[in-house]
Amino acid sequence: MARKPISEEEQREIEARRRIEQIAERKKRVSERAERGGLWSRRDFFGRLSWGGFGLVSLISLLAFVRSAFPRVLVLPPSRFKAGFPGDYPVGEVSEKYTQEFRVWIVREPQGLYAIFAKCTHLGCTPRWSGSENKYKCPCHGSGYYKNGYNFEGPAPRPMDRFQLSLDEEGQLEVDMSKVFTMQPGGDPNKQHPDSILKV
């Protein structure tokens, strides 16, 4: 059956009706979105989750890169240091001049000079020299040492160690902390390592 041709006026009516329907459909979508308010759709949620993960990984990578530009360096004090002239040390006295910086006492006795490593042989604390009591006393567990480093009280198992002491070309004392005279239990330090004493 042949279709009846549409007149120009009918065509305009049809187009006007379509425009009205389209406007109504747009309004309906807008009102539906407004009703949903701030809720995310599943697509929005996974999209934001992905971008968040990507940003976190990028930030960690950037921090790791920046951190790698600053390598960890342990600065150690020099193993040798100058300690002045022998005349700076009166006989019978313990010098604490280098205790703070190098953990070393320099002692002068009638037989010579020696450098004691200021480290308790119990657990490694730094003892203190007490001139009035004429002994070193460890503040951690009470170990006591005579002036020559020999242990006589407390839990310390052996005398304190010594470093090598020598004279340089100018006649100054030089302490070599890389050369350690390790003391054994029960022995007089001066007899265990007589070469630890610098005779001047």
C-alpha positions as CSV (number, residue, x, y, z in Angstrom):
1,M,0.0,0.0,0.0
2,A,1.4,3.3,-1.0
3,R,2.3,5.7,1.8
4,K,0.4,9.0,1.9
5,P,2.7,11.9,1.3
6,I,3.2,14.2,4.3
7,S,2.3,17.8,3.8
8,E,4.7,20.6,4.8
9,E,2.6,21.6,7.7
10,E,2.6,18.0,9.1
11,Q,6.3,17.8,8.8
12,R,6.8,21.0,10.8
13,E,4.4,19.6,13.5
14,I,6.4,16.4,13.7
15,E,9.7,18.3,14.1
16,A,8.3,20.6,16.7
17,R,7.0,17.5,18.7
18,R,10.5,15.9,18.5
19,R,12.2,19.1,19.8
20,I,9.8,19.1,22.7
21,E,10.5,15.4,23.5
22,Q,14.3,16.0,23.3
23,I,14.0,18.9,25.7
24,A,12.0,16.9,28.1
25,E,14.5,14.0,27.9
26,R,17.4,16.4,28.7
27,K,15.5,17.8,31.7
28,K,14.9,14.3,32.9
29,R,18.6,13.4,32.8
30,V,19.6,16.5,34.5
31,S,17.1,15.9,37.3
32,E,18.3,12.3,37.7
33,R,22.0,13.5,38.0
34,A,20.9,16.0,40.6
35,E,19.1,13.3,42.6
36,R,22.3,11.1,42.6
37,G,24.2,14.1,44.1
38,G,27.9,13.5,45.0
39,L,27.8,9.7,44.7
40,W,30.4,8.2,42.3
41,S,29.5,5.7,39.7
42,R,31.5,2.5,39.7
43,R,33.5,3.8,36.7
44,D,34.3,7.0,38.6
45,F,35.4,5.1,41.6
46,F,37.8,2.7,39.7
47,G,39.1,5.6,37.6
48,R,40.0,7.6,40.7
49,L,41.4,4.6,42.4
50,S,43.7,3.9,39.5
51,W,45.0,7.5,39.3
52,G,45.6,7.5,43.0
53,G,47.7,4.3,42.8
54,F,49.6,5.7,39.9
55,G,50.3,8.9,41.8
56,L,51.4,7.1,44.9
57,V,53.9,4.8,43.0
58,S,55.2,7.9,41.1
59,L,55.8,9.7,44.4
60,I,57.6,6.8,46.0
61,S,59.8,6.4,42.9
62,L,60.6,10.1,43.0
63,L,61.5,10.0,46.7
64,A,63.7,7.0,46.1
65,F,65.5,8.8,43.2
66,V,66.1,11.9,45.3
67,R,67.3,9.8,48.3
68,S,69.8,8.0,46.0
69,A,71.4,11.3,45.2
70,F,72.6,11.5,48.9
71,P,74.5,8.3,49.7
72,R,74.9,7.4,53.3
73,V,78.4,8.2,54.4
74,L,79.8,7.4,57.8
75,V,82.3,10.0,58.8
76,L,84.9,8.5,61.1
77,P,87.5,10.5,63.1
78,P,91.0,10.2,61.8
79,S,92.9,7.3,63.2
80,R,96.0,9.4,64.0
81,F,96.2,12.7,65.8
82,K,98.8,15.0,67.2
83,A,98.8,15.4,71.0
84,G,101.3,18.2,71.6
85,F,104.8,17.9,73.1
86,P,105.9,15.6,75.9
87,G,106.7,18.6,78.0
88,D,103.0,19.5,78.0
89,Y,102.3,16.5,80.3
90,P,103.5,16.7,83.9
91,V,104.7,13.5,85.5
92,G,102.1,11.6,87.5
93,E,99.1,13.3,85.8
94,V,96.3,12.0,83.5
95,S,95.4,14.4,80.7
96,E,91.7,14.4,79.7
97,K,92.3,16.8,76.8
98,Y,91.5,14.3,74.1
99,T,88.9,12.2,76.0
100,Q,85.9,14.0,74.5
101,E,87.0,14.0,70.9
102,F,89.0,10.8,70.7
103,R,88.3,8.8,73.9
104,V,91.9,8.8,74.8
105,W,93.7,9.7,78.1
106,I,97.4,10.5,77.9
107,V,99.2,9.5,81.1
108,R,102.8,10.4,82.0
109,E,104.6,8.3,84.6
110,P,108.3,8.3,85.6
111,Q,108.9,5.4,83.1
112,G,107.2,7.2,80.1
113,L,104.0,8.2,78.4
114,Y,101.1,6.0,77.2
115,A,97.7,6.5,75.7
116,I,94.7,4.6,77.2
117,F,91.6,3.9,75.2
118,A,88.8,5.3,77.3
119,K,86.4,2.4,76.8
120,C,85.3,0.2,79.6
121,T,86.1,-3.5,78.9
122,H,82.8,-4.6,80.4
123,L,80.2,-3.1,78.0
124,G,82.0,-0.3,76.3
125,C,80.9,2.8,78.2
126,T,83.3,5.7,78.7
127,P,84.8,5.8,82.2
128,R,85.6,9.0,84.0
129,W,88.9,10.0,85.5
130,S,88.7,10.9,89.2
131,G,91.9,12.7,90.3
132,S,90.8,12.8,93.9
133,E,90.4,9.0,94.0
134,N,93.3,8.4,91.6
135,K,91.2,6.0,89.5
136,Y,89.0,5.7,86.4
137,K,85.3,4.9,87.3
138,C,82.8,3.6,84.8
139,P,79.4,5.3,85.3
140,C,77.4,2.4,83.8
141,H,78.1,-0.6,86.1
142,G,80.8,0.7,88.5
143,S,83.9,-0.8,87.1
144,G,87.1,0.8,88.5
145,Y,90.6,1.0,87.0
146,Y,93.9,2.2,88.4
147,K,95.8,5.0,86.6
148,N,97.6,2.6,84.4
149,G,94.3,1.1,83.2
150,Y,94.3,-2.1,85.3
151,N,90.9,-3.2,86.5
152,F,90.4,-3.8,90.2
153,E,86.7,-3.5,90.9
154,G,83.3,-4.1,89.3
155,P,82.4,-6.4,86.4
156,A,85.2,-5.3,84.0
157,P,87.0,-8.5,82.9
158,R,90.3,-7.0,82.0
159,P,92.4,-3.8,81.9
160,M,91.7,-1.1,79.4
161,D,93.5,-1.2,76.0
162,R,96.1,1.3,74.9
163,F,97.0,3.0,71.6
164,Q,100.4,3.4,70.1
165,L,102.1,6.6,71.1
166,S,105.1,7.8,69.2
167,L,107.1,11.0,68.3
168,D,106.9,12.6,64.9
169,E,109.7,14.5,63.1
170,E,108.9,17.7,65.0
171,G,109.1,15.9,68.3
172,Q,105.3,16.0,68.9
173,L,103.4,13.1,70.3
174,E,101.3,11.2,67.8
175,V,98.6,8.8,68.8
176,D,97.9,6.0,66.3
177,M,94.4,4.6,67.1
178,S,94.7,2.0,64.4
179,K,97.4,0.2,66.5
180,V,95.7,-1.2,69.6
181,F,97.5,-2.9,72.5
182,T,94.8,-5.3,73.7
183,M,95.1,-6.2,77.3
184,Q,94.5,-9.7,78.7
185,P,92.8,-10.4,82.1
186,G,94.9,-10.4,85.2
187,G,98.1,-8.9,83.9
188,D,99.8,-5.5,84.7
189,P,99.3,-3.5,81.5
190,N,102.8,-2.1,81.7
191,K,104.3,-5.6,81.7
192,Q,101.9,-7.0,79.1
193,H,102.8,-4.4,76.5
194,P,105.9,-2.5,77.5
195,D,106.1,-1.2,73.9
196,S,102.9,0.8,74.6
197,I,105.0,3.1,76.8
198,L,106.9,5.9,75.0
199,K,110.1,6.6,76.9
200,V,111.1,10.2,76.7
